[in-house]
Amino acid sequence: MIQNTIQQYNLEDITIGVLASHSALDVLDGAKRVGFKTLAICEKGREEPYTRFQRIIDEMIVLEKFSDIFGIQDDMKKKNCIFVPNRSFVVYCGFDRIENEFEIPMFGSRSLLKVEERTGENNYYKILDEAKIRYPRVYNSSKEIDGPVMCKIPHAKQRVERGFFIAKNQDEFDRELRKRIESGTILEEDLKEASIEEYITGVPFNFNLFFSPVYERNELLGIDRRFVTDLDGIVRIPANQQLKLDLEEEMKEIGNYAVTLRESMLKHVFPMGDNFVQATKSLYPPGIIGPFALQTMITKNYEFIVFDVSMRMGGGTNSFMGIGSQYSAVYWGEPVSAGKRVSMEIQEAIKERKLHQIVT
């Protein structure tokens, strides 16, 4: 059905559409730099900052809620819209509806969006196993805990976030869990979606990669790290004062900043990314298309351990939005942002008559 829709599009008048949240500014800015029309789909009450950046937005549609996007699909088709998914689209519209009800050609791997979760039959652990990429040990229940762990569970109020917390043993895990349920940080009914993982010490690096079906190569777009609230504020306090204050950290991502990796360590990044791409092709053909991110912890022994995965553009790409990254410059002779790279791929696919290879 999607391929039939593409065949009816005027490929000389394509519009790049995105849900106005998460990494939308990057997508919109990149599309305008390449020469496409742009469409920002907003939720009422959340129009800013999109009303402030009109240069990159040709049209803005404001809906009562993000999930109302399913009701404007005919209008999107008339605009020859190719849609770029982000985390907010996945959270607010749902995997099942995206796969079964969203009729707009989507840049990227529609069937892979659901594997970002850690529970259920489809999860990214399966892909990491296939790719032989190390990830933290996963505990089936708190009764199995035999050392420090991190619990990953949906946040009670900010559903796009996760209510992360760390515990040193089983007893502390149970206390922290109950404490957060009572404080309203997490909901008891969400426990079925919780993932309990071995806590890994090291340095976090998020690798933003891009698999190009058009050029048949896997590119490193950039590397970033996160600012986390209110953990970053807590760690600025001396340890003895932290203990006295007994603060409850929530670990919600509030921003990102671009970083570099020691050049000799890049030899670990490319095989990891390539193996991940091949695993997605094997398990979920045609596999990953376009941007994805591997969030890793690098240990003192230089072991790269993946603790989270994004099957679309990660929020960290905003750290080099509009200016590109040093790694993308090596490929293209100039810095290229993730948003621009998406539109470059669409533009080249149209030119080479390969659009069917990059939309699902």
Secondary structure, 3 states (H helix, E strand, C coil): CHHHHHHHCCCCCCEEEEECCCCHHHHHHHHHHHCCEEEEEEECCCCCCCCCCHHHCCEEEEECCHHHHHHHHHHHHHCCEEECCCHHHHHHHCHHHHHHCCCCCEECCHHHHHHHCCCCCCCHHHHHHHHCCCCCCEECCHHHCCCCEEEECECCCCCCCECCEEECCHHHHHHHHHHHHHHCCCCHHHHHHCEEEECCCCEEEEEEEEEECCCCEEEEEEEEEEEEECHHHHCCCCHHHHHHHCCCCCCEEEEEEECCCCHHHHHHHHHHHHHHHHHHHHHCCCCCCEEEEEEEEECCCCCEEEEEEECCCCHHHHHHCCCCCHHHHHHHCCCCCHHHHHHHHHHHHHHCCCHHHCEC
